[in-house]
């Protein structure tokens, strides 16, 4: 009878460890992502140099190493920037880290996205950016990839409010309703 309890206990402990590590792997591969900041750095010819900061939360109890990434950014399914890095980043357990990506916006490709972007800003709609590409990580010594296929991130719920322009903007709408009506802004 002792052997049955011993093997049962070992089997139960083994199953518990298996479930724990399986859960930690699921947590490590299901990050929370947020686009935290987006800045224009300058312009050369037809290219605008930009930086984007992505805040990524590691929800697992183990450290993760981000080896490299290659990402392309889209607004309304139109590519407007790309970023690439081979710099290795170590992410501590249960923490949030930031990846700053330096990229370029091709003015020729992004012209068609400018008017929809301005319209969404004036309508005070959320600004969503989609990301495609991959991030290569090492978790528990096992290399893996996080692949994005136009996964959407919310950059801003209301860009005008984020830049503390809401009061002035609303005054302009009241003062010049015909202009805003002509632009299709509600």
C-alpha positions as a LaTeX table, in Angstrom:
\begin{tabular}{lrrr}
\hline
Residue & $x$ (\AA) & $y$ (\AA) & $z$ (\AA) \\
\hline
Unk1 & 0.00 & 0.00 & 0.00 \\
Unk2 & 2.94 & 2.33 & 0.76 \\
Unk3 & 4.22 & 1.88 & $-2.80$ \\
Unk4 & 0.83 & 2.92 & $-4.24$ \\
Unk5 & 0.86 & 6.12 & $-2.15$ \\
Unk6 & 4.53 & 6.78 & $-3.03$ \\
Unk7 & 3.96 & 6.37 & $-6.78$ \\
Unk8 & 0.69 & 8.30 & $-6.56$ \\
Unk9 & 2.47 & 11.16 & $-4.76$ \\
Unk10 & 5.31 & 11.20 & $-7.28$ \\
Unk11 & 2.84 & 11.14 & $-10.17$ \\
Unk12 & 0.81 & 13.96 & $-8.57$ \\
Unk13 & 3.97 & 16.06 & $-7.98$ \\
Unk14 & 5.13 & 15.41 & $-11.56$ \\
Unk15 & 1.75 & 16.41 & $-12.94$ \\
Unk16 & 1.79 & 19.56 & $-10.77$ \\
Unk17 & 5.24 & 20.54 & $-12.06$ \\
Unk18 & 4.17 & 19.82 & $-15.63$ \\
Unk19 & 1.06 & 22.04 & $-15.23$ \\
Unk20 & 3.12 & 24.82 & $-13.58$ \\
Unk21 & 5.72 & 24.95 & $-16.36$ \\
Unk22 & 3.07 & 24.64 & $-19.05$ \\
Unk23 & 1.22 & 27.58 & $-17.49$ \\
Unk24 & 4.46 & 29.64 & $-17.28$ \\
Unk25 & 5.21 & 28.95 & $-20.96$ \\
Unk26 & 1.68 & 30.05 & $-21.89$ \\
Unk27 & 2.17 & 33.25 & $-19.85$ \\
Unk28 & 5.57 & 33.90 & $-21.43$ \\
Unk29 & 4.13 & 33.58 & $-24.93$ \\
Unk30 & 1.02 & 35.70 & $-24.24$ \\
Unk31 & 2.48 & 39.13 & $-23.66$ \\
Unk32 & 0.47 & 42.29 & $-23.21$ \\
Unk33 & 1.52 & 44.87 & $-25.77$ \\
Unk34 & 0.98 & 48.61 & $-25.92$ \\
Unk35 & 2.30 & 51.28 & $-28.21$ \\
Unk36 & 3.47 & 53.83 & $-25.67$ \\
Unk37 & 5.08 & 56.63 & $-27.62$ \\
Unk38 & 5.58 & 57.67 & $-31.21$ \\
Unk39 & 7.90 & 60.54 & $-32.18$ \\
Unk40 & 9.13 & 62.13 & $-35.38$ \\
Unk41 & 12.91 & 62.49 & $-35.23$ \\
Unk42 & 13.61 & 64.25 & $-38.53$ \\
Unk43 & 13.45 & 64.02 & $-42.32$ \\
Unk44 & 15.85 & 63.09 & $-45.10$ \\
Unk45 & 14.64 & 63.24 & $-48.70$ \\
Unk46 & 11.38 & 61.22 & $-48.90$ \\
Unk47 & 11.90 & 59.48 & $-45.58$ \\
Unk48 & 10.80 & 60.66 & $-42.13$ \\
Unk49 & 12.81 & 59.14 & $-39.29$ \\
Unk50 & 10.60 & 58.09 & $-36.37$ \\
Unk51 & 10.83 & 56.26 & $-33.08$ \\
Unk52 & 8.13 & 54.09 & $-31.53$ \\
Unk53 & 8.20 & 52.75 & $-27.98$ \\
Unk54 & 6.40 & 49.46 & $-27.37$ \\
Unk55 & 5.68 & 48.49 & $-23.75$ \\
Unk56 & 5.58 & 44.68 & $-23.44$ \\
Unk57 & 4.64 & 42.89 & $-20.23$ \\
Unk58 & 6.23 & 39.54 & $-19.35$ \\
Unk59 & 3.55 & 37.83 & $-17.24$ \\
Unk60 & 5.58 & 34.70 & $-16.52$ \\
Unk61 & 7.76 & 33.94 & $-13.50$ \\
Unk62 & 10.83 & 33.43 & $-15.70$ \\
Unk63 & 13.18 & 35.78 & $-17.49$ \\
Unk64 & 12.92 & 36.12 & $-21.26$ \\
Unk65 & 15.64 & 37.29 & $-23.64$ \\
Unk66 & 14.55 & 39.23 & $-26.73$ \\
Unk67 & 17.22 & 38.42 & $-29.33$ \\
Unk68 & 16.04 & 40.56 & $-32.25$ \\
Unk69 & 12.98 & 41.91 & $-34.00$ \\
Unk70 & 11.87 & 43.02 & $-37.46$ \\
Unk71 & 8.54 & 44.84 & $-37.51$ \\
Unk72 & 6.48 & 46.82 & $-40.00$ \\
Unk73 & 3.83 & 49.34 & $-38.86$ \\
Unk74 & 0.50 & 49.93 & $-40.62$ \\
Unk75 & $-2.24$ & 52.55 & $-40.33$ \\
Unk76 & $-5.55$ & 51.48 & $-41.88$ \\
Unk77 & $-3.76$ & 48.57 & $-43.60$ \\
Unk78 & $-1.27$ & 50.92 & $-45.27$ \\
Unk79 & 2.42 & 50.43 & $-44.41$ \\
Unk80 & 4.00 & 53.59 & $-43.05$ \\
Unk81 & 7.09 & 52.58 & $-41.06$ \\
Unk82 & 9.41 & 49.69 & $-40.30$ \\
Unk83 & 11.90 & 48.94 & $-37.54$ \\
Unk84 & 14.57 & 46.33 & $-37.03$ \\
Unk85 & 17.01 & 45.55 & $-34.21$ \\
Unk86 & 19.56 & 42.87 & $-33.41$ \\
Unk87 & 20.26 & 44.22 & $-29.91$ \\
Unk88 & 19.55 & 41.60 & $-27.23$ \\
Unk89 & 17.26 & 42.64 & $-24.32$ \\
Unk90 & 16.80 & 40.66 & $-21.09$ \\
Unk91 & 13.30 & 40.86 & $-19.62$ \\
Unk92 & 12.86 & 40.16 & $-15.94$ \\
Unk93 & 9.95 & 38.01 & $-14.66$ \\
Unk94 & 6.59 & 39.69 & $-13.98$ \\
Unk95 & 7.71 & 43.01 & $-15.38$ \\
Unk96 & 7.13 & 45.40 & $-18.23$ \\
Unk97 & 9.90 & 46.37 & $-20.59$ \\
Unk98 & 10.11 & 48.81 & $-23.45$ \\
Unk99 & 11.46 & 48.32 & $-26.93$ \\
Unk100 & 12.32 & 51.52 & $-28.75$ \\
Unk101 & 12.22 & 50.98 & $-32.44$ \\
Unk102 & 13.78 & 53.42 & $-34.83$ \\
Unk103 & 12.19 & 53.34 & $-38.25$ \\
Unk104 & 11.40 & 55.31 & $-41.34$ \\
Unk105 & 8.18 & 56.52 & $-42.91$ \\
Unk106 & 8.23 & 56.55 & $-46.68$ \\
Unk107 & 6.34 & 59.72 & $-47.67$ \\
Unk108 & 5.36 & 58.28 & $-51.06$ \\
Unk109 & 3.77 & 55.19 & $-49.49$ \\
Unk110 & 2.14 & 57.03 & $-46.60$ \\
Unk111 & 0.47 & 59.87 & $-48.54$ \\
Unk112 & $-2.73$ & 57.86 & $-48.88$ \\
Unk113 & $-2.87$ & 57.35 & $-45.08$ \\
Unk114 & $-2.47$ & 61.04 & $-44.16$ \\
Unk115 & $-6.06$ & 62.13 & $-44.87$ \\
Unk116 & $-7.69$ & 59.20 & $-43.02$ \\
Unk117 & $-5.31$ & 59.86 & $-40.11$ \\
Unk118 & $-6.23$ & 63.56 & $-39.95$ \\
Unk119 & $-9.95$ & 62.69 & $-40.23$ \\
Unk120 & $-9.68$ & 60.23 & $-37.32$ \\
Unk121 & $-7.81$ & 62.80 & $-35.21$ \\
Unk122 & $-10.42$ & 65.50 & $-35.92$ \\
Unk123 & $-13.27$ & 63.05 & $-35.22$ \\
Unk124 & $-11.45$ & 62.16 & $-31.98$ \\
Unk125 & $-11.49$ & 58.48 & $-32.89$ \\
Unk126 & $-8.99$ & 55.99 & $-31.51$ \\
Unk127 & $-5.75$ & 55.75 & $-33.46$ \\
Unk128 & $-4.96$ & 52.09 & $-34.02$ \\
Unk129 & $-1.71$ & 50.89 & $-35.50$ \\
Unk130 & $-1.16$ & 47.35 & $-36.78$ \\
Unk131 & 2.13 & 45.49 & $-36.58$ \\
Unk132 & 3.50 & 42.71 & $-38.77$ \\
Unk133 & 6.78 & 40.91 & $-38.37$ \\
Unk134 & 8.51 & 38.84 & $-35.75$ \\
Unk135 & 10.29 & 39.06 & $-32.42$ \\
Unk136 & 12.77 & 36.26 & $-31.60$ \\
Unk137 & 12.98 & 35.34 & $-27.92$ \\
Unk138 & 14.64 & 32.74 & $-25.68$ \\
Unk139 & 12.52 & 31.36 & $-22.83$ \\
Unk140 & 13.90 & 28.73 & $-20.42$ \\
Unk141 & 16.77 & 28.25 & $-22.87$ \\
Unk142 & 14.34 & 27.48 & $-25.69$ \\
Unk143 & 14.40 & 29.84 & $-28.69$ \\
Unk144 & 11.00 & 30.77 & $-30.13$ \\
Unk145 & 9.39 & 33.48 & $-32.23$ \\
Unk146 & 6.46 & 35.79 & $-31.64$ \\
Unk147 & 4.93 & 36.43 & $-35.02$ \\
Unk148 & 2.58 & 39.32 & $-35.72$ \\
Unk149 & 0.21 & 39.42 & $-38.66$ \\
Unk150 & $-1.20$ & 42.95 & $-38.59$ \\
Unk151 & $-1.94$ & 42.69 & $-34.87$ \\
Unk152 & $-3.61$ & 45.91 & $-33.76$ \\
Unk153 & $-2.36$ & 48.18 & $-30.99$ \\
Unk154 & $-4.16$ & 51.23 & $-29.74$ \\
Unk155 & $-1.83$ & 54.22 & $-29.93$ \\
Unk156 & $-4.33$ & 56.74 & $-28.60$ \\
Unk157 & $-8.00$ & 56.80 & $-27.66$ \\
Unk158 & $-8.18$ & 60.56 & $-28.35$ \\
Unk159 & $-5.01$ & 62.18 & $-29.71$ \\
Unk160 & $-6.35$ & 65.72 & $-29.22$ \\
Unk161 & $-6.98$ & 65.03 & $-25.53$ \\
Unk162 & $-3.58$ & 63.34 & $-25.15$ \\
Unk163 & $-1.87$ & 66.56 & $-26.25$ \\
Unk164 & $-4.09$ & 68.69 & $-23.97$ \\
Unk165 & $-5.79$ & 70.42 & $-26.90$ \\
Unk166 & $-9.38$ & 69.32 & $-26.18$ \\
Unk167 & $-10.64$ & 72.63 & $-24.73$ \\
Unk168 & $-9.27$ & 74.75 & $-27.55$ \\
Unk169 & $-10.43$ & 72.25 & $-30.15$ \\
Unk170 & $-14.01$ & 72.26 & $-28.84$ \\
Unk171 & $-14.01$ & 76.10 & $-28.82$ \\
Unk172 & $-12.91$ & 76.09 & $-32.48$ \\
Unk173 & $-15.70$ & 73.64 & $-33.36$ \\
Unk174 & $-18.28$ & 75.93 & $-31.73$ \\
Unk175 & $-16.80$ & 79.08 & $-33.27$ \\
Unk176 & $-16.48$ & 77.65 & $-36.82$ \\
Unk177 & $-19.15$ & 74.95 & $-37.18$ \\
Unk178 & $-19.44$ & 75.37 & $-40.98$ \\
Unk179 & $-15.75$ & 74.58 & $-41.52$ \\
Unk180 & $-15.93$ & 71.45 & $-39.38$ \\
Unk181 & $-19.22$ & 70.45 & $-41.03$ \\
Unk182 & $-17.59$ & 70.88 & $-44.46$ \\
Unk183 & $-14.71$ & 68.64 & $-43.29$ \\
Unk184 & $-17.24$ & 66.04 & $-42.15$ \\
Unk185 & $-16.28$ & 66.39 & $-38.48$ \\
Unk186 & $-19.10$ & 65.79 & $-36.03$ \\
\hline
\end{tabular}
